[in-house]
Amino acid sequence: MKSFFKFLMLPCLMLLTAVATFAQSAETVTLTEQTFLTKCYNYNTDEVKCKKPFIIEYGATWCSWCNKQKPVLHKIQQAYGTKIQTFYVDVDKCPQAASIFDEIQEGIPCLIFVNPAKDEYEAINGYMDEGELKQAIKEVFGLN
């Protein structure tokens, strides 16, 4: 009987590990200046660190539209899972990371869509609802 439970335990542990890994990958990552350089884009060496398509939301805690955008971005991350990665950068806490894209100066929230495979990006200023974000992901990344 003990060996039967041991036999059952291994697949259960593997399943739990897989679920935990997926849950971790389905989260928007809040970046600091340092983690921006290591996980997203190292502007000192002009090296894109994230190898899959990603979206960076530039916002601030005092910005009501930014606070409204964050949960929508989180929903998008969960919907697309490991196909994309979403990041959040607070412009007040990360001024260097906020200064690399000129479009951020036009206002926040600012969403930067980066496609490393094509070595290009697109910036959209202003709040986007879930439908608009999905349409932009389809157009920029070619994902449904």
FIKOLZA-1660 file (N, C-alpha, C; in steps of 0.1 Angstrom, whole numbers, plus 5000, padded with zeros to 4 digits):
% residues 144
   i   px   py   pz ch aa at
   1 5008 4988 5000  A  M  N
   1 5000 5000 5000  A  M CA
   1 5009 5013 5000  A  M  C
   2 5020 5012 5008  A  K  N
   2 5029 5024 5008  A  K CA
   2 5035 5027 4994  A  K  C
   3 5039 5016 4987  A  S  N
   3 5045 5018 4974  A  S CA
   3 5034 5024 4964  A  S  C
   4 5022 5021 4966  A  F  N
   4 5011 5026 4958  A  F CA
   4 5010 5042 4959  A  F  C
   5 5011 5046 4972  A  F  N
   5 5010 5060 4975  A  F CA
   5 5023 5068 4970  A  F  C
   6 5034 5061 4971  A  K  N
   6 5047 5067 4966  A  K CA
   6 5045 5068 4951  A  K  C
   7 5040 5058 4944  A  F  N
   7 5038 5058 4930  A  F CA
   7 5028 5070 4926  A  F  C
   8 5018 5072 4934  A  L  N
   8 5009 5083 4931  A  L CA
   8 5015 5097 4934  A  L  C
   9 5024 5098 4944  A  M  N
   9 5029 5110 4948  A  M CA
   9 5037 5117 4937  A  M  C
  10 5045 5110 4930  A  L  N
  10 5054 5116 4920  A  L CA
  10 5046 5123 4909  A  L  C
  11 5036 5117 4903  A  P  N
  11 5029 5125 4893  A  P CA
  11 5022 5137 4899  A  P  C
  12 5017 5136 4911  A  C  N
  12 5010 5147 4917  A  C CA
  12 5020 5159 4920  A  C  C
  13 5032 5156 4924  A  L  N
  13 5042 5166 4926  A  L CA
  13 5047 5172 4913  A  L  C
  14 5048 5164 4903  A  M  N
  14 5051 5170 4890  A  M CA
  14 5040 5179 4885  A  M  C
  15 5028 5176 4887  A  L  N
  15 5017 5184 4882  A  L CA
  15 5017 5197 4890  A  L  C
  16 5019 5196 4903  A  L  N
  16 5019 5208 4911  A  L CA
  16 5031 5218 4907  A  L  C
  17 5042 5212 4904  A  T  N
  17 5053 5220 4900  A  T CA
  17 5050 5227 4887  A  T  C
  18 5044 5219 4877  A  A  N
  18 5040 5225 4864  A  A CA
  18 5030 5237 4866  A  A  C
  19 5021 5235 4875  A  V  N
  19 5011 5245 4877  A  V CA
  19 5017 5257 4884  A  V  C
  20 5026 5255 4893  A  A  N
  20 5033 5266 4900  A  A CA
  20 5042 5274 4890  A  A  C
  21 5048 5267 4881  A  T  N
  21 5057 5273 4871  A  T CA
  21 5048 5282 4861  A  T  C
  22 5037 5276 4857  A  F  N
  22 5028 5284 4848  A  F CA
  22 5023 5296 4855  A  F  C
  23 5019 5295 4868  A  A  N
  23 5014 5306 4876  A  A CA
  23 5024 5317 4877  A  A  C
  24 5037 5313 4879  A  Q  N
  24 5048 5323 4880  A  Q CA
  24 5050 5330 4866  A  Q  C
  25 5049 5323 4855  A  S  N
  25 5051 5329 4842  A  S CA
  25 5039 5337 4838  A  S  C
  26 5028 5336 4844  A  A  N
  26 5016 5343 4840  A  A CA
  26 5014 5356 4849  A  A  C
  27 5025 5362 4853  A  E  N
  27 5024 5374 4861  A  E CA
  27 5031 5385 4854  A  E  C
  28 5026 5397 4856  A  T  N
  28 5033 5409 4851  A  T CA
  28 5044 5412 4861  A  T  C
  29 5056 5414 4856  A  V  N
  29 5068 5416 4864  A  V CA
  29 5070 5431 4866  A  V  C
  30 5070 5436 4879  A  T  N
  30 5073 5450 4882  A  T CA
  30 5088 5451 4882  A  T  C
  31 5094 5461 4874  A  L  N
  31 5108 5462 4873  A  L CA
  31 5114 5474 4881  A  L  C
  32 5126 5472 4885  A  T  N
  32 5134 5482 4891  A  T CA
  32 5144 5486 4880  A  T  C
  33 5152 5496 4883  A  E  N
  33 5162 5500 4873  A  E CA
  33 5171 5488 4870  A  E  C
  34 5175 5481 4880  A  Q  N
  34 5184 5469 4878  A  Q CA
  34 5178 5458 4871  A  Q  C
  35 5165 5454 4875  A  T  N
  35 5159 5443 4868  A  T CA
  35 5155 5446 4854  A  T  C
  36 5153 5459 4851  A  F  N
  36 5150 5464 4837  A  F CA
  36 5162 5460 4829  A  F  C
  37 5174 5462 4834  A  L  N
  37 5186 5459 4826  A  L CA
  37 5188 5444 4824  A  L  C
  38 5184 5436 4834  A  T  N
  38 5187 5421 4834  A  T CA
  38 5175 5413 4828  A  T  C
  39 5163 5418 4829  A  K  N
  39 5152 5410 4824  A  K CA
  39 5145 5415 4812  A  K  C
  40 5147 5428 4809  A  C  N
  40 5140 5434 4798  A  C CA
  40 5149 5439 4787  A  C  C
  41 5156 5450 4789  A  Y  N
  41 5164 5456 4779  A  Y CA
  41 5176 5463 4786  A  Y  C
  42 5188 5459 4782  A  N  N
  42 5200 5466 4787  A  N CA
  42 5204 5477 4777  A  N  C
  43 5200 5489 4781  A  Y  N
  43 5202 5500 4772  A  Y CA
  43 5217 5504 4772  A  Y  C
  44 5225 5500 4781  A  N  N
  44 5239 5503 4781  A  N CA
  44 5246 5495 4770  A  N  C
  45 5242 5483 4767  A  T  N
  45 5248 5474 4757  A  T CA
  45 5239 5472 4745  A  T  C
  46 5227 5479 4745  A  D  N
  46 5217 5477 4734  A  D CA
  46 5213 5463 4732  A  D  C
  47 5211 5455 4743  A  E  N
  47 5207 5441 4742  A  E CA
  47 5194 5439 4748  A  E  C
  48 5185 5433 4740  A  V  N
  48 5172 5429 4745  A  V CA
  48 5174 5416 4753  A  V  C
  49 5169 5416 4765  A  K  N
  49 5171 5404 4774  A  K CA
  49 5160 5394 4773  A  K  C
  50 5148 5399 4772  A  C  N
  50 5136 5390 4771  A  C CA
  50 5135 5385 4756  A  C  C
  51 5135 5373 4754  A  K  N
  51 5136 5367 4741  A  K CA
  51 5122 5365 4734  A  K  C
  52 5111 5366 4742  A  K  N
  52 5098 5365 4736  A  K CA
  52 5092 5378 4735  A  K  C
  53 5081 5380 4727  A  P  N
  53 5074 5393 4726  A  P CA
  53 5070 5398 4740  A  P  C
  54 5072 5411 4742  A  F  N
  54 5068 5416 4756  A  F CA
  54 5062 5430 4755  A  F  C
  55 5055 5433 4765  A  I  N
  55 5049 5447 4766  A  I CA
  55 5054 5453 4779  A  I  C
  56 5058 5465 4778  A  I  N
  56 5062 5473 4790  A  I CA
  56 5051 5484 4792  A  I  C
  57 5045 5484 4804  A  E  N
  57 5036 5495 4808  A  E CA
  57 5044 5504 4816  A  E  C
  58 5045 5517 4811  A  Y  N
  58 5051 5528 4819  A  Y CA
  58 5040 5535 4826  A  Y  C
  59 5041 5536 4839  A  G  N
  59 5030 5543 4847  A  G CA
  59 5036 5549 4859  A  G  C
  60 5026 5553 4868  A  A  N
  60 5030 5559 4881  A  A CA
  60 5018 5556 4891  A  A  C
  61 5022 5556 4904  A  T  N
  61 5011 5553 4914  A  T CA
  61 5001 5564 4915  A  T  C
  62 5005 5576 4911  A  W  N
  62 4995 5588 4912  A  W CA
  62 4986 5589 4900  A  W  C
  63 4989 5581 4890  A  C  N
  63 4982 5582 4877  A  C CA
  63 4970 5573 4877  A  C  C
  64 4957 5578 4877  A  S  N
  64 4945 5570 4878  A  S CA
  64 4944 5561 4866  A  S  C
  65 4947 5565 4854  A  W  N
  65 4946 5557 4842  A  W CA
  65 4956 5546 4842  A  W  C
  66 4968 5548 4848  A  C  N
  66 4978 5538 4850  A  C CA
  66 4974 5527 4859  A  C  C
  67 4967 5531 4870  A  N  N
  67 4962 5522 4880  A  N CA
  67 4951 5513 4874  A  N  C
  68 4944 5519 4865  A  K  N
  68 4933 5512 4858  A  K CA
  68 4939 5502 4847  A  K  C
  69 4950 5506 4841  A  Q  N
  69 4957 5498 4831  A  Q CA
  69 4963 5485 4837  A  Q  C
  70 4969 5486 4849  A  K  N
  70 4976 5475 4855  A  K CA
  70 4968 5462 4855  A  K  C
  71 4956 5462 4860  A  P  N
  71 4949 5449 4861  A  P CA
  71 4945 5444 4847  A  P  C
  72 4943 5452 4837  A  V  N
  72 4941 5448 4823  A  V CA
  72 4953 5441 4818  A  V  C
  73 4965 5447 4820  A  L  N
  73 4977 5441 4816  A  L CA
  73 4979 5427 4822  A  L  C
  74 4976 5426 4835  A  H  N
  74 4977 5414 4842  A  H CA
  74 4967 5403 4836  A  H  C
  75 4955 5407 4832  A  K  N
  75 4946 5398 4825  A  K CA
  75 4952 5393 4812  A  K  C
  76 4958 5402 4805  A  I  N
  76 4964 5399 4792  A  I CA
  76 4976 5388 4794  A  I  C
  77 4984 5391 4805  A  Q  N
  77 4995 5382 4807  A  Q CA
  77 4989 5368 4810  A  Q  C
  78 4979 5367 4818  A  Q  N
  78 4973 5354 4821  A  Q CA
  78 4967 5347 4809  A  Q  C
  79 4960 5355 4800  A  A  N
  79 4954 5350 4788  A  A CA
  79 4964 5344 4779  A  A  C
  80 4976 5351 4777  A  Y  N
  80 4986 5346 4768  A  Y CA
  80 4996 5337 4774  A  Y  C
  81 4997 5336 4787  A  G  N
  81 5006 5327 4794  A  G CA
  81 5021 5330 4790  A  G  C
  82 5027 5319 4785  A  T  N
  82 5041 5320 4782  A  T CA
  82 5044 5325 4768  A  T  C
  83 5034 5329 4760  A  K  N
  83 5036 5334 4747  A  K CA
  83 5042 5348 4747  A  K  C
  84 5039 5355 4757  A  I  N
  84 5044 5369 4759  A  I CA
  84 5048 5371 4773  A  I  C
  85 5054 5383 4776  A  Q  N
  85 5058 5387 4789  A  Q CA
  85 5053 5401 4791  A  Q  C
  86 5047 5404 4802  A  T  N
  86 5044 5418 4805  A  T CA
  86 5052 5424 4816  A  T  C
  87 5056 5436 4815  A  F  N
  87 5064 5443 4825  A  F CA
  87 5057 5456 4829  A  F  C
  88 5060 5460 4842  A  Y  N
  88 5055 5473 4846  A  Y CA
  88 5067 5481 4851  A  Y  C
  89 5068 5494 4847  A  V  N
  89 5079 5503 4852  A  V CA
  89 5072 5515 4857  A  V  C
  90 5075 5519 4870  A  D  N
  90 5071 5531 4876  A  D CA
  90 5080 5542 4872  A  D  C
  91 5075 5552 4865  A  V  N
  91 5084 5562 4859  A  V CA
  91 5091 5571 4870  A  V  C
  92 5085 5571 4882  A  D  N
  92 5091 5579 4893  A  D CA
  92 5102 5571 4900  A  D  C
  93 5101 5558 4900  A  K  N
  93 5111 5550 4907  A  K CA
  93 5122 5546 4897  A  K  C
  94 5119 5546 4884  A  C  N
  94 5129 5542 4874  A  C CA
  94 5131 5552 4863  A  C  C
  95 5136 5564 4867  A  P  N
  95 5137 5575 4857  A  P CA
  95 5146 5571 4845  A  P  C
  96 5157 5564 4847  A  Q  N
  96 5165 5560 4836  A  Q CA
  96 5158 5551 4826  A  Q  C
  97 5151 5541 4831  A  A  N
  97 5144 5531 4823  A  A CA
  97 5132 5539 4816  A  A  C
  98 5127 5549 4822  A  A  N
  98 5116 5557 4816  A  A CA
  98 5121 5566 4805  A  A  C
  99 5134 5569 4805  A  S  N
  99 5139 5579 4796  A  S CA
  99 5144 5573 4782  A  S  C
 100 5144 5560 4781  A  I  N
 100 5149 5555 4768  A  I CA
 100 5140 5555 4757  A  I  C
 101 5127 5556 4759  A  F  N
 101 5117 5557 4748  A  F CA
 101 5111 5571 4748  A  F  C
 102 5113 5578 4737  A  D  N
 102 5108 5592 4736  A  D CA
 102 5093 5593 4738  A  D  C
 103 5085 5583 4734  A  E  N
 103 5071 5583 4735  A  E CA
 103 5065 5584 4749  A  E  C
 104 5073 5581 4759  A  I  N
 104 5068 5582 4773  A  I CA
 104 5066 5596 4777  A  I  C
 105 5074 5605 4770  A  Q  N
 105 5073 5619 4773  A  Q CA
 105 5059 5625 4769  A  Q  C
 106 5052 5618 4760  A  E  N
 106 5039 5622 4756  A  E CA
 106 5028 5619 4766  A  E  C
 107 5031 5611 4776  A  G  N
 107 5022 5608 4786  A  G CA
 107 5021 5594 4790  A  G  C
 108 5015 5592 4802  A  I  N
 108 5014 5578 4807  A  I CA
 108 4999 5576 4810  A  I  C
 109 4994 5563 4809  A  P  N
 109 5002 5551 4807  A  P CA
 109 5007 5551 4792  A  P  C
 110 5019 5545 4791  A  C  N
 110 5025 5543 4778  A  C CA
 110 5028 5528 4777  A  C  C
 111 5023 5522 4767  A  L  N
 111 5026 5507 4765  A  L CA
 111 5036 5506 4753  A  L  C
 112 5047 5499 4756  A  I  N
 112 5057 5496 4746  A  I CA
 112 5056 5482 4742  A  I  C
 113 5053 5479 4730  A  F  N
 113 5053 5465 4725  A  F CA
 113 5066 5462 4718  A  F  C
 114 5073 5452 4723  A  V  N
 114 5086 5449 4717  A  V CA
 114 5086 5435 4712  A  V  C
 115 5090 5434 4699  A  N  N
 115 5091 5421 4692  A  N CA
 115 5105 5418 4690  A  N  C
 116 5112 5410 4699  A  P  N
 116 5126 5408 4697  A  P CA
 116 5130 5401 4684  A  P  C
 117 5121 5392 4679  A  A  N
 117 5124 5385 4666  A  A CA
 117 5125 5394 4655  A  A  C
 118 5118 5406 4655  A  K  N
 118 5119 5415 4644  A  K CA
 118 5127 5427 4647  A  K  C
 119 5132 5428 4659  A  D  N
 119 5141 5439 4664  A  D CA
 119 5133 5453 4662  A  D  C
 120 5121 5453 4666  A  E  N
 120 5113 5465 4665  A  E CA
 120 5104 5467 4677  A  E  C
 121 5099 5479 4678  A  Y  N
 121 5089 5482 4689  A  Y CA
 121 5078 5491 4684  A  Y  C
 122 5067 5491 4691  A  E  N
 122 5056 5501 4688  A  E CA
 122 5052 5506 4702  A  E  C
 123 5049 5519 4702  A  A  N
 123 5045 5526 4714  A  A CA
 123 5030 5531 4713  A  A  C
 124 5023 5529 4723  A  I  N
 124 5009 5534 4723  A  I CA
 124 5007 5542 4736  A  I  C
 125 5003 5554 4735  A  N  N
 125 5001 5562 4747  A  N CA
 125 4986 5562 4751  A  N  C
 126 4983 5561 4764  A  G  N
 126 4969 5562 4768  A  G CA
 126 4964 5548 4772  A  G  C
 127 4953 5548 4779  A  Y  N
 127 4947 5536 4784  A  Y CA
 127 4941 5527 4773  A  Y  C
 128 4943 5514 4774  A  M  N
 128 4938 5505 4764  A  M CA
 128 4930 5494 4772  A  M  C
 129 4918 5492 4767  A  D  N
 129 4910 5481 4774  A  D CA
 129 4915 5467 4768  A  D  C
 130 4909 5457 4774  A  E  N
 130 4914 5443 4770  A  E CA
 130 4912 5440 4756  A  E  C
 131 4901 5444 4750  A  G  N
 131 4899 5442 4735  A  G CA
 131 4909 5449 4727  A  G  C
 132 4912 5462 4730  A  E  N
 132 4922 5470 4723  A  E CA
 132 4936 5464 4724  A  E  C
 133 4939 5459 4736  A  L  N
 133 4952 5453 4738  A  L CA
 133 4954 5440 4730  A  L  C
 134 4943 5432 4730  A  K  N
 134 4944 5419 4722  A  K CA
 134 4945 5422 4707  A  K  C
 135 4939 5433 4703  A  Q  N
 135 4940 5436 4688  A  Q CA
 135 4954 5441 4685  A  Q  C
 136 4960 5449 4694  A  A  N
 136 4974 5454 4693  A  A CA
 136 4983 5442 4693  A  A  C
 137 4981 5432 4702  A  I  N
 137 4990 5421 4703  A  I CA
 137 4989 5413 4689  A  I  C
 138 4977 5412 4684  A  K  N
 138 4975 5405 4671  A  K CA
 138 4983 5412 4660  A  K  C
 139 4982 5425 4660  A  E  N
 139 4988 5433 4649  A  E CA
 139 5003 5433 4651  A  E  C
 140 5008 5435 4663  A  V  N
 140 5023 5437 4665  A  V CA
 140 5030 5424 4666  A  V  C
 141 5024 5414 4673  A  F  N
 141 5031 5401 4675  A  F CA
 141 5026 5390 4666  A  F  C
 142 5014 5392 4660  A  G  N
 142 5009 5381 4652  A  G CA
 142 5003 5370 4660  A  G  C
 143 4999 5373 4673  A  L  N
 143 4993 5363 4682  A  L CA
 143 4978 5365 4683  A  L  C
 144 4971 5354 4684  A  N  N
 144 4956 5355 4687  A  N CA
 144 4953 5353 4701  A  N  C
% end
